[in-house]
Amino acid sequence: MSRKQDITPSILKLRQLREKLCSSQENWKEAFEVRDFVICELTSLSEMLADSAVSKETCFEKSKEILNKFLVHEDRVK
């Protein structure tokens, strides 16, 4: 058996591991983007609620916008 044949399974395994790692890395990136969005929006909503000049209706609309970013069409808040 040649040296090339000996290392081929190892190289294939390394490629699989690399693909898995890249996929996991992309999932984490997306998760942190969602986390950042939620924190930003909730901070904004909190500031709106603390401001007596902002109406309850405006805050309610903001909360619906946040929820609807994550809900499928049938489950959207009306």
Contacts in CASP RR format, 6 or more apart in sequence:
PFRMAT RR
TARGET T0000
AUTHOR 0000-0000-0000
METHOD contacts of the structure
MODEL  1
MSRKQDITPSILKLRQLREKLCSSQENWKEAFEVRDFVICELTSLSEMLA
DSAVSKETCFEKSKEILNKFLVHEDRVK
37 69 0 8 1.000
38 66 0 8 1.000
41 62 0 8 1.000
41 65 0 8 1.000
41 66 0 8 1.000
42 66 0 8 1.000
44 62 0 8 1.000
45 59 0 8 1.000
45 62 0 8 1.000
45 63 0 8 1.000
45 66 0 8 1.000
48 54 0 8 1.000
48 58 0 8 1.000
48 59 0 8 1.000
48 62 0 8 1.000
49 59 0 8 1.000
64 77 0 8 1.000
64 78 0 8 1.000
67 76 0 8 1.000
67 77 0 8 1.000
68 76 0 8 1.000
68 77 0 8 1.000
71 77 0 8 1.000
END
